[in-house]
């Protein structure tokens, strides 16, 4: 796809804005999952240690957190896990395959690297991400609140 310099600059800036949002929101989702796992697996006196030594370890990936969330008995719907997995995949697309300017002979060209697609596909991917986040975040918040409620009930009696 060959673009004018102005189109190239607009597409690049817009994509970088999307990239920042996607990565930032993905980190938010990953942190929520980490908090849920922390509450599920530890008692109060060990939560900070578990978070620092396990969940925040660079090798404890977003994918691994999703897999463990799937395995623990929280009666999660399979669709929730699938949506979180899709969020992770879109995040990886934006983090590792976001377009960059690729020098070519002739007019300035841009490669959108996400399966060699055009800028409208990036917009579609971004909108898909936003929809998924809007569906997943309330569900993760409910799981978190239920775990807190259960922990408080257990400590009272």
C-alpha positions in Angstrom: 0.0 0.0 0.0 1.5 3.3 -1.0 0.5 6.4 0.9 1.2 10.1 0.7 3.6 11.5 3.3 0.6 13.1 5.1 -1.4 9.9 5.0 1.6 8.0 6.3 2.1 10.4 9.2 -1.6 10.3 10.2 -1.7 6.5 10.0 1.5 6.1 12.0 0.4 8.5 14.7 -3.0 6.9 15.0 -1.5 3.4 15.2 0.9 4.5 17.9 -2.0 5.9 19.9 -3.8 2.6 19.6 -0.7 0.7 20.5 -0.3 2.7 23.7 -3.9 2.1 24.7 -3.9 -1.6 23.8 -0.7 -2.3 25.8 -1.8 -0.2 28.7 -5.2 -1.8 29.0 -3.7 -5.2 28.6 -1.4 -4.5 31.6 -4.5 -3.5 33.6 -6.2 -6.8 32.7 -3.0 -8.8 33.6 -2.7 -7.0 36.9 -6.4 -7.8 37.8 -5.8 -11.4 37.0 -2.6 -11.3 39.2 -4.6 -9.9 42.1 -7.3 -12.6 41.7 -4.6 -15.3 41.7 -2.9 -13.7 44.7 -6.1 -13.7 46.6 -7.0 -17.2 45.6 -3.6 -18.8 46.5 -2.4 -16.9 49.5 -3.5 -15.9 52.9 -3.2 -12.2 53.9 0.3 -12.4 55.5 1.8 -13.9 52.3 0.0 -11.9 49.6 2.7 -9.3 49.1 5.5 -11.8 49.0 3.6 -14.0 46.5 2.9 -11.0 44.3 6.5 -9.8 44.3 8.2 -13.2 44.0 5.8 -15.1 41.7 3.2 -12.9 39.9 5.6 -10.0 39.1 8.4 -12.3 37.9 9.3 -11.6 34.3 8.8 -15.2 33.4 5.3 -15.4 34.8 3.7 -14.4 31.6 0.2 -13.1 30.9 -0.5 -16.4 29.1 0.5 -18.4 32.2 -1.7 -16.3 34.4 -4.6 -16.9 32.0 -3.9 -20.6 32.1 -3.9 -20.8 35.9 -7.0 -18.6 36.1 -8.6 -21.2 33.8 -7.6 -24.1 36.0 -8.6 -22.8 39.4 -12.1 -23.5 40.5 -13.9 -20.2 40.2 -16.7 -21.5 37.9 -15.5 -19.2 35.0 -17.3 -19.4 31.7 -15.1 -20.7 28.9 -16.0 -17.6 26.9 -14.4 -15.3 29.5 -11.1 -17.2 29.2 -11.4 -17.1 25.4 -11.9 -13.3 25.5 -9.0 -12.8 27.8 -6.9 -14.9 25.5 -8.0 -12.7 22.5 -7.0 -9.6 24.5 -3.6 -11.1 25.0 -3.2 -11.9 21.3 -4.2 -8.5 20.2 -1.9 -7.0 22.8 0.9 -9.1 21.3 0.0 -8.0 17.8 0.3 -4.3 18.8 3.4 -4.9 21.0 5.4 -6.9 18.5 4.0 -6.4 15.1 2.9 -2.8 15.0 3.6 -1.1 11.7 6.8 0.7 11.1 8.2 2.6 8.2 9.9 0.2 5.8 12.3 1.9 3.4 11.6 0.9 -0.2 12.7 2.3 -3.5 10.3 4.9 -4.9 7.4 6.5 -2.9 7.4 6.2 0.9 5.6 3.1 1.8 4.4 1.7 5.1 4.0 -1.9 6.1 1.3 -2.7 8.6 2.8 -6.1 9.4 -0.4 -7.5 11.0 -0.8 -10.1 8.3 0.2 -7.5 5.7 -3.1 -5.7 6.2 -4.0 -2.1 5.7 -4.7 0.6 8.3 -8.4 -0.1 8.4 -7.7 -3.6 9.7 -5.7 -2.1 12.5 -8.7 0.1 13.4 -10.9 -3.1 13.3 -8.4 -4.9 15.6 -8.4 -1.9 17.9 -12.2 -1.8 18.1 -12.3 -5.5 18.7 -9.9 -5.0 21.6 -12.0 -2.2 23.1 -15.2 -4.3 22.9 -13.4 -7.3 24.6 -12.0 -5.1 27.4 -15.5 -3.6 28.1 -16.8 -7.2 28.4 -13.9 -8.7 30.4 -13.2 -5.9 33.0 -16.6 -6.1 34.8 -16.3 -9.9 35.0 -12.8 -9.7 36.5 -14.0 -7.1 38.9 -16.9 -9.3 40.0 -14.5 -12.3 40.5 -12.3 -10.1 42.6 -15.2 -8.7 44.7 -16.5 -12.3 45.3 -13.1 -13.5 46.4 -12.8 -10.5 48.9 -16.4 -11.2 50.1 -15.6 -14.9 50.6 -12.3 -14.1 52.4 -14.1 -11.7 54.8 -16.8 -14.3 55.5 -14.2 -16.9 56.3 -12.3 -14.6 58.6 -15.5 -13.7 60.5 -16.6 -17.2 61.2 
